[in-house]
Amino acid sequence: MRKVIGNLYKGILAFTIAGVLITGWYLCYSSVPSQVRLTTEKEQQVNFKLPASASIETTQGKMQAGLYRPLRVVTGASEATYQMDVKLLGVIPLKSVEIQVIGERNVSAAGFPVGIFLKTKGVMVVGVGSFNDIEGTVHEPARNHLAEGDYILSYNGLEVTGKKQFMSLIEESQGAEAVLGIERDGVYLEERLTPVKNQNGEYKMGIWIRDNAQGVGTLTFVDEHGNFGALGHGITDSDTGELMELGRGSLYDTRIVAVRKGTDGVPGELTGMIEYDDTNVIGEITKNTPYGIFGKLDLEKMAESGINLETREIGFKQDIHLGAATMISSVNDEMQEYTIEITAIHMGSDGGSKGLELLVTDERLLNLTGGIVQGMSGSPIIQDGKVVGAVTHVLVNAPEKGYGIFIEEMLQG
């Protein structure tokens, strides 16, 4: 009996030790980014604060370095990419890190509101269902043919350009079978569907579709060539949660006309007045990505509006520290810099929009909005004079708290 109990204790102890080691390994793994970016011709410091060592392949051979203290790096004039293999305690393989040495990049931090209009590729299927015909018979023409998130690109070989046109094609079919060209998860397919008359005498396929998204967001940055980034996260469909595939899109001049203050459990919102008229277009959206929306801004129109932006250096992950920072936003139709604190930095957050945790400390902003509200997504985050990120999300139950994306992640877009 004692032997059985002894073996049981040994098993529990071994399991506990294994659990601690695995947890420790994972925590270390998640604190190391997959990529580290450095600027050419600069002395820089990277601080992982890990009981680990690194082996770096360089043009001059393999270099060894300890990561338990700050790693001092002096870069040359050429852009290059290196591989760094990290080992925990110098023995256990942890992660391979790509080190990118790139030229210095400066951008103008924005922070002003923009009206957003995004037109999908073809029409997007947001749901399929059934309906009754004149005699009360239930029909589901799209069942097993179309799925939520599909994009309908063509109807009998004719390009589908929008919701209204697609509905007209169905009505004009008079019940004839149609070949639909669709895109599903990046793969082109063709499906045959036959429209049926509903109880109102209209031809239907039993699908719900959407062809655009619109709203208010905040411009994060613009470079000297007019290339812009905004939002810090992609535009997703409200029903499917899927990233909307861009057909075309535009940025519109807008101004904030009302603010709904955020409270615990109820998110606030900025309401903008947008006139979707060609004369109000200030830019073209060319990409909708998980990192934000991107495109080309009309610099002449921006200059005409009297907006003057300050050019700032980009701050990489390793440049960011806990503590005081600011965010630039336009709440009362005037761009202001508001104080915040960076309360957590998730270095291993590769490609995510929640790499930074934020706390609004500025009483002016707290009094106006309660903290972070819808419409502020994209507000640039400034620390030590550098653009280091953009606001992306708010904690609904604590509107003074939120998240941000690293600016270097956003620039990948």
N, C-alpha and C positions, 0 to 999 in steps of 0.2 A: 504493500500500500504506500509506504514511504517513497519507494522508488517511483511509483506512478505519479505521486504528488510532486516529487523532485523534477521529474521529466516535464510535468505540466508547467511548473514555475520556469524551467529553462526555456520551454516553448514560448511562454508569454513574454519572458525577458528578450528572447531573440526577436520576436515579432515587434515588440516595442522599440528596440534598437533599430530594426530595419525601417520602421515607420518614421522614426526621428531622422534617420539618414536620408530617406527618400524625400521627406518634407523639406529638410535643409537643402538638399540638392535642387529641388524645384524652386524654392525661394531664391536661391542664388541664380538659377537659370533665368527666372523671370525678371531679375534685376539687371540682366545684361542685354543690351540692344543687339539686334542682328546686324545693324549697320552703325558705324561711327563716321561722321563727316568732319573733316578738318579743312581749314582754309590754307591756300598756298602762301608760302613766304611769311610764315608766322610761327612764333613760339606759343604753343598751346598746352593745356593741361587737361587730362582726362582722369577722373577719380571714380573708380568702381567700388572702392572700399570692400574688397572681397578677399577672403583667404585663398587666393588663387594666383596662378602664374600664367603668363602668356608667351606663346611662341609666334613671332611675326616674320613672315616671309618678305624680305625687301630686295631691292636690286643689288644690295651689297651682301646678301646672304641672310641667314636666319638670326633673328635677334630675340633674346630672352628678357622678360621683364616681370617683376612682381606687381600684382594688382591690389595688394593690401595697403599701398600708399599711392599718392597721386603720380600718374604717369606723365612725364614731361616729354613733349614731342616738338621738334623743330622741323617744319616742312620746307621743301624746296620750291622752285618756281614752276615745276611741271605738275599737271594734273595726273593722278595715278590711282590705282586701286591695289590694295594689299589684303592678304588674308591673315587673320589673327586667330589662333587656336587657343582657347582658354581651358585650363585644367584646374579643378577644385583641389586645393591642398597640394597642387603641383603634380597630382597623380590621376585623379578621376576626370575623364573627358566631360566638359560642361557644354561648350558652345563654340561654333565657328563664327567669327565676326568679320564682316567685310569693312575695311577701312577705306573710305573714299576721300582723296585729297582733291578739292575742287577750288576753282577761282572764287574770289570774294564776290558775294552777290548782295547788292543793296536794293531795297524796295521802299516805296512810299507807303507808310502805314495809313490806311484810310479810316474807316469807322463811321462812314455815313450810310444812311439807308438807301436801298434800291428796290424798285419794283421788279419782280421776277416773273417772266412768262416762259414756260417750257412746253414745247410741242413734242409729243412722243413720235417715235417711228411708227407709221401706220396708226392703228388703234390698239389699245391694250385691253385684254380681256380681264375684267376684275371679278367675274363670276358667271356661272351658268345655272340655268334653272328651267322650270316647267311652266307651261301656260295651257289654258283651255281653248279649244276651238268653238265654233258656233254651237255645236251639238253637245258641248261639255266634255269632250274627250281630251284627256291630258296628253300633251306632246312635249318631248325633250329632244329637239333636233341636234343640239350641240353635245349631248351626253356621250362620253367616250370618244369625242372628236376634239374638243377644245378644253383647255385647262386654265385655271387662274394663273395669270402672268404671261400667257401667250401674247404675241404681237401679230395681228393680222395685217399683212403687207400688201396682199393683192386679192382681187375678186375676179375670177375668170380671166386672169392675166392683166387686168387693169389695176394700176397702182392705187392703193387706198391712201387718201390724203387726210381724212378726218372723219369724225363721228357722223356728221350730217350727211356727207357723201355716201358713207357706208350704208346708212339706214335707207337712203334713196335707192341704192343698188338692190337692196333686198326687196323693197317694195316694187321696184320695176321688174323684178324677176318673174312675177306672176306665178311663183311656186316652182320654177325650174331649178333643177339641181345646180349648185355652184361649186366651183373648185376654189378653195381658199388657200392662198400661200401664207404660211405662218412661220414665225421664228419661235422656237422653244429652247431655252437654255443655250442660245447661240447656234442651234442647228435648224436649218431650213427644212420644212415639211410641207406636204400638201394634204388637205382633208376635203372630202366631199360632203356637203350639207344640203339639205332640201328645206327651204323655207315653208312654213305652214301658216295658214290664215288663223288669226286668233279670234276671240269672241266679238271683237270690234271690226272684224273684216280686214285687218291689217296683216301683212306678211311679216313673220318674225322667225328668228332662229333660237330664241331662248338664251341670249347672252347679254351681259351687262358690259359696257365698254367705256373707256375714257381716252381722251386724246390730248389732254393738256393738264398742266399744274400751274398755279399762280399764287403769288403772295408777296410778303415783304421780308427782306433779309438785310444783312449788313455786309458791305464790301470790306474785305480784309486788307488787301494790298493791291498796288499797281506798280509795274516797273516802268522804266524809261521808254519802252516801246509800246506801252499801253496794254500789255498782258496783265490780266487781273485774276484774283482768286477771291472767292466769297463763301460764306456760310461755315466752312470747316467740316461739313458733312454733306452727303449727297441728298438729292431730292427723291424721296420714295413715295410710292403710291399709298394713299391713306387706307385703302382696303386690303391690299395684298402685302404691304410692307416691303415690296421689291423695289430695288433701284430702278427708276424709270429710264428707259433707253431714249436718248435724245435724238429727235429729228432735226429740230432747230430751236433756238431760244433767243430771247432778248432781255436786256436790262433796261428799265425805264426810270426816268427821273421821278422821284416821289418825295413827299414830305410827311412827317408824322403829325397827325391831327388829333390823336387821342391815345391815352395810356391807361390800360387796365392793370391795376396794381396786383402783384402776386401775393397770395396768402398761403398758409399751410394747407396743402391738398388741392389748391386751385391755382393753376399757372396763370401768370399775367400775360399781357400781350401789348405790342405796339401796333396801332392801326395807322396805316398810311393811305394817303389819297393818291391813287395812280390813274392816270389817263392813258389807256392802251391805244395810243395814237403814234403814228410814225414819227411825228415831230418831237415826241418825248423819248424816243429811243436813244440811249447813251452808250450802248454796247451790245455786242453779240456774244451769246453763250455758245461755246463750241464743245464743251465737255461737262458731263454730269458724272462725278466719280464719288467713291466713298470718302475722299478727302475734301470734297467741296465742288462748287461749280467754277468753271474757268472759261476764259474767252478774251475778247479784245474790247478795250474801252475806247470810246471816241474822246481823245485828249483835248481836241478843240472845244467840244461841247462842255467838258469838265472845266476848262479854263474860262469859258463864257459864264458859267454858273458862279464863278468867284471862289471855287474851292481850291485852297492852297494846302498841299500836303508836304510833310517833312520827310525827306529821305533818310532812312535808317539802315544800319547794318543788321544782318540776320544773326540771331543767336541760336546755336545748336543745343542739343539736349544737355551736353556736358557743361554748357555755359549757364544753365538755369540752376537756381538755388531756392530753397525754401525761404519764405518771407515776403517782404514788400514788393509790389509790382503795381502796374496800372492797366486799365483797359480803356480803349477809346470807343465811345459810342455817342449816338445822337438820339436823345430821348425827347427833349423839348425843342426839336428842330434846330439844334445847335450842337456841333461836335464838342465834346468835353472829355477830359482825361479824368477817370475816376480811380480812386485807390482800391486795391484788392490785395489779398495775400495768396500766395501759392502755398497750399498746405500739404501737398503730396506730389511727388514726381515719379511716374512709373516708367523707368528707363527702358524696360523691356516691352513697352507698348508699341509694337511695330505695326503701322498702318491703321491704328485705332484712333478714334476721335475722343478718347478719354484718358490721354496720357498725363494730363495735369488736373489736379483737384484745386478748386478755387473757393475763396471766401470774400464776398463783397464787404468792405469796411467803410466805404465812403457814405457818410450820413446823407449827403445830397441825393445820391442814387437810391439809397434805402427809403428815403422819404418819398421819392418820385415813383419808384417801381416796386419796392419791396425787395429788390435784388436783381436777379437775372430773369428776363421775361422773353416770351416768343417774339422773334423779330430782331433780337440781339445776336443771334448766331452769326459768327463771322467777325465780331468785334475784336480788333487786334489786341494782343496782350504784350505789354512793354515791360522789360526789366533791365535795369542798368543801361538804359538808352537804346537797347536792341529789341527788335521784333522777335519774340520767342514763341508765339502761338496765337490761337484764336479761340474765343468762347464758342462752345458747341452745344452744351446741354445745361439744363437746370434741374436741381433736385426738387421735385414737385412738393414734397413735404417740408422742404427747407429752402425757399426761393433765394435766400442769401448765399446759398452754396451752389456750385455747379462744376462743370468739367470744361477742359480745353484740349485742343489738338496741338501737337508740336508744329511749329511753322515749317520745319524741315520735312515733315510728313506731308504737309499741305503742298509744298513746292514740288512734290513728286507728280502732282496732278498736271 
